[in-house]
Amino acid sequence: MAIGFRFLFLLPFIITATTSATVTPYLSPEPPYNLSSLLNTLGFHLISVAATISTNGTTTIFSPTDVSLRSCPYCSLPLLLLEHSVAGLYPFRLLTTLASGTRIQTLASTPSAPLCLTLTKSNSNTTLFVGGVQITRPDLFNDGNLIIHGIQGFISHLSPFSCQIERMTSLSFPSRPVYMPPPSTAMRGLLKEAVYHLRIGGYTVVALLIQQNLDLLSQLNGVTIFAVNDAGVFVDDGHTFVSSFRFHVVPNRRLTAVQLINLPADSVLLTMVPGESLVVTVAGGGGPLSPMRINNVRITITDVVVNQGIVIHGVAAPLVRVHRTPNGCWPDLTEGFS
Protein backbone atom coordinates (compact mmCIF):
# COMPACT_ATOMS: atom_id res chain seq x y z
CA MET A 1 0.00 0.00 0.00
CA ALA A 2 2.87 2.32 0.94
CA ILE A 3 4.55 1.69 -2.45
CA GLY A 4 1.28 2.33 -4.27
CA PHE A 5 0.77 5.56 -2.38
CA ARG A 6 4.28 6.75 -3.26
CA PHE A 7 3.68 5.95 -6.94
CA LEU A 8 0.43 7.90 -6.94
CA PHE A 9 2.24 10.81 -5.22
CA LEU A 10 5.05 10.84 -7.81
CA LEU A 11 2.78 10.31 -10.85
CA PRO A 12 2.07 14.05 -11.53
CA PHE A 13 5.83 14.79 -11.51
CA ILE A 14 6.51 11.89 -13.88
CA ILE A 15 3.80 13.13 -16.29
CA THR A 16 5.12 16.71 -16.08
CA ALA A 17 8.72 15.63 -16.75
CA THR A 18 7.66 13.47 -19.70
CA THR A 19 5.55 16.26 -21.20
CA SER A 20 8.35 18.82 -20.80
CA ALA A 21 10.83 16.56 -22.56
CA THR A 22 8.64 16.29 -25.65
CA VAL A 23 7.90 20.05 -26.08
CA THR A 24 9.93 21.55 -28.97
CA PRO A 25 10.48 25.31 -28.69
CA TYR A 26 9.95 27.44 -31.84
CA LEU A 27 13.17 27.98 -33.79
CA SER A 28 13.64 30.15 -36.88
CA PRO A 29 14.13 28.04 -39.98
CA GLU A 30 17.65 26.91 -40.66
CA PRO A 31 19.31 27.92 -43.93
CA PRO A 32 18.96 27.40 -46.83
CA TYR A 33 15.95 29.73 -46.77
CA ASN A 34 13.08 30.13 -49.15
CA LEU A 35 14.66 33.43 -50.10
CA SER A 36 11.93 34.33 -52.55
CA SER A 37 9.23 34.14 -49.87
CA LEU A 38 11.39 36.03 -47.39
CA LEU A 39 12.07 38.93 -49.78
CA ASN A 40 8.42 39.04 -50.79
CA THR A 41 7.36 39.20 -47.15
CA LEU A 42 9.76 42.11 -46.57
CA GLY A 43 8.15 44.03 -49.44
CA PHE A 44 10.66 43.37 -52.24
CA HIS A 45 8.14 41.83 -54.60
CA LEU A 46 9.89 42.29 -57.96
CA ILE A 47 13.34 41.07 -56.92
CA SER A 48 11.82 38.14 -54.99
CA VAL A 49 10.83 36.52 -58.30
CA ALA A 50 14.53 36.26 -59.21
CA ALA A 51 15.65 34.97 -55.79
CA THR A 52 17.23 31.65 -56.68
CA ILE A 53 20.65 32.18 -55.10
CA SER A 54 21.85 29.78 -52.41
CA THR A 55 22.14 31.13 -48.86
CA ASN A 56 23.93 28.14 -47.32
CA GLY A 57 26.77 30.42 -46.20
CA THR A 58 26.58 33.77 -44.47
CA THR A 59 25.29 36.36 -46.93
CA THR A 60 24.36 40.03 -46.99
CA ILE A 61 21.81 41.26 -49.54
CA PHE A 62 21.27 44.91 -50.45
CA SER A 63 17.77 44.54 -51.85
CA PRO A 64 16.43 47.25 -54.21
CA THR A 65 12.83 48.36 -53.80
CA ASP A 66 10.25 47.82 -56.53
CA VAL A 67 10.35 51.55 -57.34
CA SER A 68 14.13 51.41 -57.79
CA LEU A 69 13.92 48.45 -60.16
CA ARG A 70 11.54 50.37 -62.42
CA SER A 71 14.40 52.82 -63.08
CA CYS A 72 16.25 50.06 -64.95
CA PRO A 73 13.73 48.31 -67.23
CA TYR A 74 16.49 46.66 -69.27
CA CYS A 75 18.19 45.13 -66.23
CA SER A 76 18.32 41.39 -65.57
CA LEU A 77 16.74 40.77 -62.17
CA PRO A 78 18.68 37.55 -61.41
CA LEU A 79 21.96 39.31 -62.22
CA LEU A 80 20.98 42.42 -60.24
CA LEU A 81 20.30 40.27 -57.18
CA LEU A 82 23.72 38.64 -57.46
CA GLU A 83 25.34 42.04 -57.98
CA HIS A 84 23.74 43.28 -54.77
CA SER A 85 24.62 40.23 -52.67
CA VAL A 86 27.94 39.67 -50.91
CA ALA A 87 29.42 36.80 -48.96
CA GLY A 88 29.74 37.45 -45.23
CA LEU A 89 27.76 39.44 -42.71
CA TYR A 90 27.71 43.23 -43.00
CA PRO A 91 25.31 44.68 -40.42
CA PHE A 92 24.73 48.41 -40.73
CA ARG A 93 26.87 49.06 -37.67
CA LEU A 94 29.87 47.45 -39.39
CA LEU A 95 29.23 49.29 -42.66
CA THR A 96 29.38 52.62 -40.82
CA THR A 97 32.91 51.80 -39.64
CA LEU A 98 34.27 51.04 -43.12
CA ALA A 99 36.06 53.74 -45.06
CA SER A 100 34.16 55.54 -47.78
CA GLY A 101 35.27 54.05 -51.09
CA THR A 102 35.60 50.51 -49.73
CA ARG A 103 34.74 47.97 -52.42
CA ILE A 104 33.16 44.63 -51.55
CA GLN A 105 33.20 41.76 -54.03
CA THR A 106 29.74 40.47 -54.95
CA LEU A 107 28.29 37.03 -55.67
CA ALA A 108 28.08 38.00 -59.35
CA SER A 109 31.86 37.80 -59.58
CA THR A 110 33.72 35.18 -61.57
CA PRO A 111 37.47 34.44 -61.39
CA SER A 112 38.06 36.34 -64.62
CA ALA A 113 35.51 39.11 -64.06
CA PRO A 114 35.14 40.28 -60.44
CA LEU A 115 32.33 42.74 -59.68
CA CYS A 116 32.28 44.99 -56.63
CA LEU A 117 29.89 47.26 -54.78
CA THR A 118 31.41 50.55 -53.61
CA LEU A 119 30.48 51.85 -50.16
CA THR A 120 30.24 55.65 -49.91
CA LYS A 121 29.01 57.95 -47.16
CA SER A 122 27.49 61.38 -46.71
CA ASN A 123 29.61 64.12 -45.14
CA SER A 124 28.04 63.38 -41.75
CA ASN A 125 28.64 59.61 -42.16
CA THR A 126 25.00 58.99 -41.23
CA THR A 127 23.81 58.18 -44.76
CA LEU A 128 25.37 55.19 -46.53
CA PHE A 129 25.30 54.23 -50.19
CA VAL A 130 26.23 50.99 -51.95
CA GLY A 131 26.84 51.21 -55.67
CA GLY A 132 25.59 54.80 -55.47
CA VAL A 133 22.20 53.73 -54.04
CA GLN A 134 21.16 54.78 -50.53
CA ILE A 135 20.60 52.21 -47.79
CA THR A 136 17.16 53.34 -46.64
CA ARG A 137 16.05 50.33 -44.56
CA PRO A 138 19.09 48.87 -42.76
CA ASP A 139 19.07 45.52 -40.98
CA LEU A 140 15.56 44.54 -42.08
CA PHE A 141 16.47 40.90 -41.47
CA ASN A 142 19.38 39.48 -39.50
CA ASP A 143 19.45 36.03 -37.96
CA GLY A 144 23.20 35.53 -37.86
CA ASN A 145 23.29 33.77 -41.23
CA LEU A 146 21.57 36.24 -43.54
CA ILE A 147 21.31 40.04 -43.47
CA ILE A 148 18.99 42.02 -45.73
CA HIS A 149 19.22 45.79 -46.13
CA GLY A 150 16.72 47.77 -48.20
CA ILE A 151 18.11 50.24 -50.75
CA GLN A 152 16.36 52.80 -52.92
CA GLY A 153 17.61 54.91 -55.82
CA PHE A 154 18.67 54.62 -59.44
CA ILE A 155 19.68 51.02 -60.14
CA SER A 156 22.02 49.81 -62.87
CA HIS A 157 24.27 46.84 -63.53
CA LEU A 158 27.81 46.99 -62.15
CA SER A 159 30.64 48.06 -64.38
CA PRO A 160 33.23 45.41 -65.35
CA PHE A 161 35.79 47.86 -63.93
CA SER A 162 34.04 48.11 -60.56
CA CYS A 163 36.79 46.22 -58.70
CA GLN A 164 39.82 47.84 -60.25
CA ILE A 165 40.51 50.17 -57.35
CA GLU A 166 40.69 48.91 -53.77
CA ARG A 167 38.90 45.59 -53.26
CA MET A 168 37.85 43.84 -50.07
CA THR A 169 36.35 40.37 -50.05
CA SER A 170 33.93 39.48 -47.27
CA LEU A 171 35.45 40.17 -43.86
CA SER A 172 38.97 39.35 -45.08
CA PHE A 173 40.52 42.32 -43.33
CA PRO A 174 44.25 42.55 -44.08
CA SER A 175 46.77 42.51 -41.26
CA ARG A 176 48.70 45.36 -42.90
CA PRO A 177 47.43 48.63 -44.41
CA VAL A 178 45.54 48.25 -47.66
CA TYR A 179 47.60 49.26 -50.68
CA MET A 180 46.21 52.44 -52.18
CA PRO A 181 47.06 52.86 -55.85
CA PRO A 182 48.51 56.15 -57.13
CA PRO A 183 45.87 58.80 -57.84
CA SER A 184 46.28 58.39 -61.60
CA THR A 185 45.61 54.65 -61.34
CA ALA A 186 42.53 55.18 -59.17
CA MET A 187 41.21 57.94 -61.42
CA ARG A 188 41.72 55.81 -64.52
CA GLY A 189 39.54 53.09 -63.01
CA LEU A 190 36.82 55.60 -62.12
CA LEU A 191 36.88 57.05 -65.63
CA LYS A 192 36.55 53.58 -67.17
CA GLU A 193 33.61 52.88 -64.88
CA ALA A 194 31.99 56.12 -66.06
CA VAL A 195 32.59 55.12 -69.70
CA TYR A 196 30.64 51.91 -69.16
CA HIS A 197 27.61 53.74 -67.74
CA LEU A 198 27.75 56.39 -70.45
CA ARG A 199 27.65 53.74 -73.17
CA ILE A 200 24.46 52.18 -71.86
CA GLY A 201 22.91 55.54 -71.00
CA GLY A 202 22.88 57.22 -74.41
CA TYR A 203 26.18 59.12 -74.16
CA THR A 204 28.39 56.96 -76.39
CA VAL A 205 30.16 59.94 -77.98
CA VAL A 206 31.14 61.28 -74.55
CA ALA A 207 32.42 57.82 -73.61
CA LEU A 208 34.65 57.77 -76.70
CA LEU A 209 35.96 61.27 -75.98
CA ILE A 210 36.84 60.29 -72.40
CA GLN A 211 38.72 57.25 -73.69
CA GLN A 212 40.53 59.43 -76.20
CA ASN A 213 41.62 61.79 -73.39
CA LEU A 214 42.06 59.08 -70.74
CA ASP A 215 45.76 59.72 -70.03
CA LEU A 216 45.17 63.43 -69.51
CA LEU A 217 42.00 63.05 -67.43
CA SER A 218 43.65 60.38 -65.24
CA GLN A 219 46.05 62.99 -63.87
CA LEU A 220 43.21 65.08 -62.40
CA ASN A 221 41.96 65.04 -58.81
CA GLY A 222 38.31 64.90 -59.81
CA VAL A 223 36.52 66.23 -62.86
CA THR A 224 33.14 67.64 -63.91
CA ILE A 225 31.97 67.29 -67.51
CA PHE A 226 29.04 69.01 -69.21
CA ALA A 227 27.97 66.54 -71.90
CA VAL A 228 25.69 66.44 -74.92
CA ASN A 229 23.90 63.12 -75.42
CA ASP A 230 24.15 61.12 -78.65
CA ALA A 231 20.90 62.50 -80.02
CA GLY A 232 22.11 66.06 -79.53
CA VAL A 233 25.51 65.49 -81.12
CA PHE A 234 24.00 64.58 -84.49
CA VAL A 235 21.61 67.51 -84.88
CA ASP A 236 22.27 71.13 -85.87
CA ASP A 237 25.65 72.23 -84.48
CA GLY A 238 25.91 69.32 -82.06
CA HIS A 239 29.03 68.04 -83.81
CA THR A 240 31.00 71.00 -82.40
CA PHE A 241 30.87 69.26 -79.03
CA VAL A 242 33.47 66.79 -80.29
CA SER A 243 35.98 69.43 -81.38
CA SER A 244 35.44 71.53 -78.22
CA PHE A 245 35.25 68.66 -75.71
CA ARG A 246 37.94 70.06 -73.38
CA PHE A 247 36.01 73.32 -73.14
CA HIS A 248 33.25 71.23 -71.49
CA VAL A 249 35.60 69.76 -68.87
CA VAL A 250 36.14 71.40 -65.45
CA PRO A 251 39.39 69.93 -64.05
CA ASN A 252 40.07 69.19 -60.38
CA ARG A 253 36.50 70.02 -59.33
CA ARG A 254 33.84 67.39 -58.74
CA LEU A 255 30.52 69.24 -58.74
CA THR A 256 27.55 67.04 -57.89
CA ALA A 257 24.00 68.19 -58.64
CA VAL A 258 23.54 69.78 -55.21
CA GLN A 259 26.84 71.64 -55.42
CA LEU A 260 26.16 72.77 -58.98
CA ILE A 261 22.67 74.06 -58.24
CA ASN A 262 23.96 76.01 -55.24
CA LEU A 263 26.50 77.95 -57.32
CA PRO A 264 25.47 81.61 -57.54
CA ALA A 265 25.09 83.38 -60.87
CA ASP A 266 28.38 84.64 -62.38
CA SER A 267 30.34 81.80 -60.76
CA VAL A 268 33.37 81.01 -62.93
CA LEU A 269 34.53 77.48 -63.69
CA LEU A 270 37.96 77.00 -65.24
CA THR A 271 38.12 74.54 -68.16
CA MET A 272 40.84 72.35 -69.62
CA VAL A 273 41.34 74.91 -72.37
CA PRO A 274 44.10 77.23 -71.09
CA GLY A 275 42.80 80.70 -70.30
CA GLU A 276 39.14 79.84 -70.97
CA SER A 277 36.37 79.38 -68.44
CA LEU A 278 32.66 78.72 -68.07
CA VAL A 279 30.24 80.95 -66.23
CA VAL A 280 26.94 80.28 -64.48
CA THR A 281 24.63 82.58 -66.44
CA VAL A 282 21.43 81.42 -64.71
CA ALA A 283 21.72 79.93 -61.24
CA GLY A 284 19.90 76.78 -60.25
CA GLY A 285 16.73 76.55 -58.23
CA GLY A 286 14.54 78.45 -60.67
CA GLY A 287 12.43 75.43 -61.56
CA PRO A 288 11.36 74.31 -65.06
CA LEU A 289 10.43 77.86 -66.12
CA SER A 290 13.92 79.14 -65.38
CA PRO A 291 16.38 76.22 -65.64
CA MET A 292 20.02 76.55 -64.76
CA ARG A 293 22.29 77.63 -67.59
CA ILE A 294 26.03 77.44 -68.12
CA ASN A 295 27.30 79.87 -70.78
CA ASN A 296 23.64 80.46 -71.66
CA VAL A 297 23.13 76.74 -72.42
CA ARG A 298 20.46 74.92 -70.47
CA ILE A 299 21.31 72.11 -68.05
CA THR A 300 18.94 69.29 -69.03
CA ILE A 301 19.84 66.62 -66.49
CA THR A 302 22.19 66.48 -63.52
CA ASP A 303 24.28 63.57 -62.25
CA VAL A 304 24.15 61.52 -65.45
CA VAL A 305 27.14 59.69 -63.98
CA VAL A 306 28.51 60.13 -60.47
CA ASN A 307 31.37 58.29 -58.79
CA GLN A 308 34.28 59.17 -56.53
CA GLY A 309 36.25 60.82 -59.33
CA ILE A 310 33.88 62.16 -61.97
CA VAL A 311 30.49 63.85 -62.30
CA ILE A 312 28.74 64.32 -65.64
CA HIS A 313 25.79 66.64 -66.26
CA GLY A 314 23.74 66.82 -69.45
CA VAL A 315 23.39 70.04 -71.46
CA ALA A 316 20.98 70.89 -74.27
CA ALA A 317 23.71 71.75 -76.78
CA PRO A 318 27.47 72.31 -76.99
CA LEU A 319 28.63 75.10 -74.69
CA VAL A 320 29.48 78.36 -76.41
CA ARG A 321 32.10 80.92 -75.51
CA VAL A 322 30.62 84.04 -74.01
CA HIS A 323 31.80 87.56 -73.23
CA ARG A 324 31.00 88.87 -69.78
CA THR A 325 29.69 92.43 -69.72
CA PRO A 326 28.00 94.61 -67.09
CA ASN A 327 24.70 93.74 -68.77
CA GLY A 328 25.25 89.98 -68.70
CA CYS A 329 27.01 87.31 -70.75
CA TRP A 330 26.79 87.49 -74.53
CA PRO A 331 27.86 84.83 -77.02
CA ASP A 332 30.77 85.16 -79.38
CA LEU A 333 29.79 86.63 -82.72
CA THR A 334 30.94 83.38 -84.32
CA GLU A 335 28.79 81.11 -82.16
CA GLY A 336 25.09 80.57 -81.40
CA PHE A 337 23.57 79.29 -78.23
CA SER A 338 20.63 77.19 -77.03
C-alpha positions in Angstrom: 0.0 0.0 0.0 2.9 2.3 0.9 4.5 1.7 -2.4 1.3 2.3 -4.3 0.8 5.6 -2.4 4.3 6.8 -3.3 3.7 6.0 -6.9 0.4 7.9 -6.9 2.2 10.8 -5.2 5.0 10.8 -7.8 2.8 10.3 -10.9 2.1 14.1 -11.5 5.8 14.8 -11.5 6.5 11.9 -13.9 3.8 13.1 -16.3 5.1 16.7 -16.1 8.7 15.6 -16.8 7.7 13.5 -19.7 5.5 16.3 -21.2 8.4 18.8 -20.8 10.8 16.6 -22.6 8.6 16.3 -25.6 7.9 20.1 -26.1 9.9 21.6 -29.0 10.5 25.3 -28.7 10.0 27.4 -31.8 13.2 28.0 -33.8 13.6 30.2 -36.9 14.1 28.0 -40.0 17.6 26.9 -40.7 19.3 27.9 -43.9 19.0 27.4 -46.8 15.9 29.7 -46.8 13.1 30.1 -49.1 14.7 33.4 -50.1 11.9 34.3 -52.6 9.2 34.1 -49.9 11.4 36.0 -47.4 12.1 38.9 -49.8 8.4 39.0 -50.8 7.4 39.2 -47.1 9.8 42.1 -46.6 8.2 44.0 -49.4 10.7 43.4 -52.2 8.1 41.8 -54.6 9.9 42.3 -58.0 13.3 41.1 -56.9 11.8 38.1 -55.0 10.8 36.5 -58.3 14.5 36.3 -59.2 15.7 35.0 -55.8 17.2 31.6 -56.7 20.7 32.2 -55.1 21.9 29.8 -52.4 22.1 31.1 -48.9 23.9 28.1 -47.3 26.8 30.4 -46.2 26.6 33.8 -44.5 25.3 36.4 -46.9 24.4 40.0 -47.0 21.8 41.3 -49.5 21.3 44.9 -50.5 17.8 44.5 -51.9 16.4 47.2 -54.2 12.8 48.4 -53.8 10.3 47.8 -56.5 10.3 51.6 -57.3 14.1 51.4 -57.8 13.9 48.5 -60.2 11.5 50.4 -62.4 14.4 52.8 -63.1 16.2 50.1 -64.9 13.7 48.3 -67.2 16.5 46.7 -69.3 18.2 45.1 -66.2 18.3 41.4 -65.6 16.7 40.8 -62.2 18.7 37.5 -61.4 22.0 39.3 -62.2 21.0 42.4 -60.2 20.3 40.3 -57.2 23.7 38.6 -57.5 25.3 42.0 -58.0 23.7 43.3 -54.8 24.6 40.2 -52.7 27.9 39.7 -50.9 29.4 36.8 -49.0 29.7 37.5 -45.2 27.8 39.4 -42.7 27.7 43.2 -43.0 25.3 44.7 -40.4 24.7 48.4 -40.7 26.9 49.1 -37.7 29.9 47.4 -39.4 29.2 49.3 -42.7 29.4 52.6 -40.8 32.9 51.8 -39.6 34.3 51.0 -43.1 36.1 53.7 -45.1 34.2 55.5 -47.8 35.3 54.1 -51.1 35.6 50.5 -49.7 34.7 48.0 -52.4 33.2 44.6 -51.6 33.2 41.8 -54.0 29.7 40.5 -55.0 28.3 37.0 -55.7 28.1 38.0 -59.4 31.9 37.8 -59.6 33.7 35.2 -61.6 37.5 34.4 -61.4 38.1 36.3 -64.6 35.5 39.1 -64.1 35.1 40.3 -60.4 32.3 42.7 -59.7 32.3 45.0 -56.6 29.9 47.3 -54.8 31.4 50.5 -53.6 30.5 51.9 -50.2 30.2 55.6 -49.9 29.0 57.9 -47.2 27.5 61.4 -46.7 29.6 64.1 -45.1 28.0 63.4 -41.7 28.6 59.6 -42.2 25.0 59.0 -41.2 23.8 58.2 -44.8 25.4 55.2 -46.5 25.3 54.2 -50.2 26.2 51.0 -51.9 26.8 51.2 -55.7 25.6 54.8 -55.5 22.2 53.7 -54.0 21.2 54.8 -50.5 20.6 52.2 -47.8 17.2 53.3 -46.6 16.0 50.3 -44.6 19.1 48.9 -42.8 19.1 45.5 -41.0 15.6 44.5 -42.1 16.5 40.9 -41.5 19.4 39.5 -39.5 19.4 36.0 -38.0 23.2 35.5 -37.9 23.3 33.8 -41.2 21.6 36.2 -43.5 21.3 40.0 -43.5 19.0 42.0 -45.7 19.2 45.8 -46.1 16.7 47.8 -48.2 18.1 50.2 -50.8 16.4 52.8 -52.9 17.6 54.9 -55.8 18.7 54.6 -59.4 19.7 51.0 -60.1 22.0 49.8 -62.9 24.3 46.8 -63.5 27.8 47.0 -62.1 30.6 48.1 -64.4 33.2 45.4 -65.3 35.8 47.9 -63.9 34.0 48.1 -60.6 36.8 46.2 -58.7 39.8 47.8 -60.2 40.5 50.2 -57.3 40.7 48.9 -53.8 38.9 45.6 -53.3 37.8 43.8 -50.1 36.4 40.4 -50.0 33.9 39.5 -47.3 35.5 40.2 -43.9 39.0 39.3 -45.1 40.5 42.3 -43.3 44.2 42.5 -44.1 46.8 42.5 -41.3 48.7 45.4 -42.9 47.4 48.6 -44.4 45.5 48.3 -47.7 47.6 49.3 -50.7 46.2 52.4 -52.2 47.1 52.9 -55.9 48.5 56.2 -57.1 45.9 58.8 -57.8 46.3 58.4 -61.6 45.6 54.6 -61.3 42.5 55.2 -59.2 41.2 57.9 -61.4 41.7 55.8 -64.5 39.5 53.1 -63.0 36.8 55.6 -62.1 36.9 57.0 -65.6 36.5 53.6 -67.2 33.6 52.9 -64.9 32.0 56.1 -66.1 32.6 55.1 -69.7 30.6 51.9 -69.2 27.6 53.7 -67.7 27.8 56.4 -70.5 27.7 53.7 -73.2 24.5 52.2 -71.9 22.9 55.5 -71.0 22.9 57.2 -74.4 26.2 59.1 -74.2 28.4 57.0 -76.4 30.2 59.9 -78.0 31.1 61.3 -74.6 32.4 57.8 -73.6 34.6 57.8 -76.7 36.0 61.3 -76.0 36.8 60.3 -72.4 38.7 57.2 -73.7 40.5 59.4 -76.2 41.6 61.8 -73.4 42.1 59.1 -70.7 45.8 59.7 -70.0 45.2 63.4 -69.5 42.0 63.0 -67.4 43.6 60.4 -65.2 46.0 63.0 -63.9 43.2 65.1 -62.4 42.0 65.0 -58.8 38.3 64.9 -59.8 36.5 66.2 -62.9 33.1 67.6 -63.9 32.0 67.3 -67.5 29.0 69.0 -69.2 28.0 66.5 -71.9 25.7 66.4 -74.9 23.9 63.1 -75.4 24.2 61.1 -78.6 20.9 62.5 -80.0 22.1 66.1 -79.5 25.5 65.5 -81.1 24.0 64.6 -84.5 21.6 67.5 -84.9 22.3 71.1 -85.9 25.6 72.2 -84.5 25.9 69.3 -82.1 29.0 68.0 -83.8 31.0 71.0 -82.4 30.9 69.3 -79.0 33.5 66.8 -80.3 36.0 69.4 -81.4 35.4 71.5 -78.2 35.3 68.7 -75.7 37.9 70.1 -73.4 36.0 73.3 -73.1 33.2 71.2 -71.5 35.6 69.8 -68.9 36.1 71.4 -65.5 39.4 69.9 -64.0 40.1 69.2 -60.4 36.5 70.0 -59.3 33.8 67.4 -58.7 30.5 69.2 -58.7 27.5 67.0 -57.9 24.0 68.2 -58.6 23.5 69.8 -55.2 26.8 71.6 -55.4 26.2 72.8 -59.0 22.7 74.1 -58.2 24.0 76.0 -55.2 26.5 77.9 -57.3 25.5 81.6 -57.5 25.1 83.4 -60.9 28.4 84.6 -62.4 30.3 81.8 -60.8 33.4 81.0 -62.9 34.5 77.5 -63.7 38.0 77.0 -65.2 38.1 74.5 -68.2 40.8 72.4 -69.6 41.3 74.9 -72.4 44.1 77.2 -71.1 42.8 80.7 -70.3 39.1 79.8 -71.0 36.4 79.4 -68.4 32.7 78.7 -68.1 30.2 80.9 -66.2 26.9 80.3 -64.5 24.6 82.6 -66.4 21.4 81.4 -64.7 21.7 79.9 -61.2 19.9 76.8 -60.3 16.7 76.6 -58.2 14.5 78.5 -60.7 12.4 75.4 -61.6 11.4 74.3 -65.1 10.4 77.9 -66.1 13.9 79.1 -65.4 16.4 76.2 -65.6 20.0 76.6 -64.8 22.3 77.6 -67.6 26.0 77.4 -68.1 27.3 79.9 -70.8 23.6 80.5 -71.7 23.1 76.7 -72.4 20.5 74.9 -70.5 21.3 72.1 -68.0 18.9 69.3 -69.0 19.8 66.6 -66.5 22.2 66.5 -63.5 24.3 63.6 -62.3 24.1 61.5 -65.4 27.1 59.7 -64.0 28.5 60.1 -60.5 31.4 58.3 -58.8 34.3 59.2 -56.5 36.2 60.8 -59.3 33.9 62.2 -62.0 30.5 63.8 -62.3 28.7 64.3 -65.6 25.8 66.6 -66.3 23.7 66.8 -69.4 23.4 70.0 -71.5 21.0 70.9 -74.3 23.7 71.8 -76.8 27.5 72.3 -77.0 28.6 75.1 -74.7 29.5 78.4 -76.4 32.1 80.9 -75.5 30.6 84.0 -74.0 31.8 87.6 -73.2 31.0 88.9 -69.8 29.7 92.4 -69.7 28.0 94.6 -67.1 24.7 93.7 -68.8 25.2 90.0 -68.7 27.0 87.3 -70.7 26.8 87.5 -74.5 27.9 84.8 -77.0 30.8 85.2 -79.4 29.8 86.6 -82.7 30.9 83.4 -84.3 28.8 81.1 -82.2 25.1 80.6 -81.4 23.6 79.3 -78.2 20.6 77.2 -77.0 
